[in-house]
Structure formats: C-alpha cells, structure tokens
Amino acid sequence: MDISSDEMIFVYGTLRKDGTNPLSELFIADCEFIAFASLKGILYEINGYPGYVEPDDSDGIVHGELYRLKDAEKMLDRVDDYEECSDKFSFLHEYTRQKRQVLTTDGQFVSAWVYIYELPVTGLRYIKSGDYIKG
C-alpha cells in the first residue's frame, strides 16, 4: 500500500483506539487506521495524558498508531484545539504539531504529524515502556 503522499497523523495517547477520551471515537470515525507505529523519543505522564519529548541522546521508543486523515484540514484543526495548540489559545502551548518520520510495524518509514510536548518535564513520571495504553 502506497501511503507516502497521504496526510498522516501519529497518536500515542488518549486518541488511540483504546484511549479514554470522547474525542477518540470521533477521531477514529474520521480517520483510517493504517498501522501500529513508533518513533524515537521519551514519553511522560503529564496529568492524565501523555507527552512525547523528542530524543536528545536517548534510545527510547514511543509506541502509538498511524492514521490517514480523511479530511486533514478539518481533523488537524479539531485536534489542535483538543491539544490546545491552535491560535484560539493565547497562552504558552504545551504542544506543537510537527511532521516526523514514524516506523510502522511492517518496516515502512512514513511522514506523519506528531504532537510534541514543549514544557519542562522535571518531576513528571517517565513512561519506561513508551506505551501510554500499556503503562
């Protein structure tokens, strides 16, 4: 399956299929699951939700799900609002949305939108497994 030209999003927390957020049902209905995937990084427990931090010299892996966005503009606007990183929010944002290469379980590297946690992680619990659902 050629997915290189589609708009994709990698989710690692409450928007996953087994997530606990009401938006996850809407998200899953408006997106197409492609594969389980991962990317290098570190995952922290923030306050009932995870934060992905890009690796410095860590060899950590964050696990999640890769989705094709059926209506990318609409869904990204919705998720930006959910993550409170849209222009509607004037305070310091916890997250930024950026494109990163994620690795699917079948070995493909795919460019996908990822929400990156931007605030200090001092005192936050490190999720050693890299999988928020499994803990």
N, C-alpha and C positions, 0 to 999 in steps of 0.2 A: 504494500500500500504506500503510495507516494503522499507524504504529508508535509513535504518541505515548503510548499507555498501557502499553506493554510495558517490562519491565526490560531495560535495555541496558547493555553494557559496551564501552568503547573500549580496545583494546590497541595498543601501539605498539612492543613489543619482542619478547621471546622467546616470547610466547604467540601471535604471529601465525602464519598458515598456513605461512610459510616460516621460522619460528623454529627454534631449535636445542634447545629444551627438551623433555624427555619429557612434561611436563605438557601441552604444546601439543596433542598428539594427543588426550588425554583431554578437554581444554578444547574443542577443535573438535568432538569427538563429542557433547558435552553442550550445545553452543550452536549457534545457527543464524547463519551468516554473513548479514549484511544488506547491507553496502556498505563500500567503502573510504571513509575519512573523515579529517578533520583538525581540529585546533584550534590556536588561537594559543598559542605557547609556545616554549620552548627545550629542546633535547634534549642530554644529556651522556652520554658513555661513563663508566660507573662502574667496573666490574671484570668485564667480560664480559657486561654487561647495561646497558640504558639507564635514564636517569632524566629524567622530564619535570618541568620547572620552569615555573611559571606566569609569564606575561609581566609585566614591570613597564612599561617603555615600548618594549619590543622589538616588531618586526613579524614575528618568526619564526613559522613554521608547523611543527607536528609532524604527521606522517602515520602512519596506522595503519588499523585495521579495526574496524568496528562489528558487534557480535554481539548477538542476542537470547538472553537467558538462559532456558533451558527450565525449570530449577529454580533460581531466583535465590538462595534462601537457601543451598542446598547448594553451588552453584558459588562464590558470594561467600565463603563460609566457607573453601572449598578454596583460592581464590586469595589470600585474606587470609593464610592460613597460608604459602602459597608466597612471598608478598611480605613475610612476617614482620612483619605489622602487626596480627595478631589478638591477643586477650587472652592467648594462650598465651605470648607473648613479652613479657617484662617490661622489657627494655632500651629505650633510645631507638630508636624506629622510623625506618627510612629513608623509609617511605612512609606516606601517609594516603590513604584512599579517599574521594573526594568526587564529587558529581554536577556535571557541567559540560555545556555545550552544545557539541556537535560538529557539524561540517558535512559532510554526505555529498556524494559526487561529483555527485549529481543536484540539489544545492542545498537540501536539507532540513536544518534545524537540529533536532537530536534530543538530548534529555537522556540522558546516559549516565554510568555510573560510570567514573572515571578514577583511576589511582594516581599521586599527586603526590609527587615526591622532596622530602624535607624537610631534608636535611643540607646543609652548605656545599658549594659547587661549586668553590671555589678549587682550582686545579691540575687540574681534570678537563677532558678533551677535549670541546670543543663540537662537536656533530654538525651542521655547517652545512646539510646537505641537509634536516634534520628527519626523515629516514627511516632508522631503525636498520638495516633489512634492506639497503638500498642503500648505507649508509655515508655 
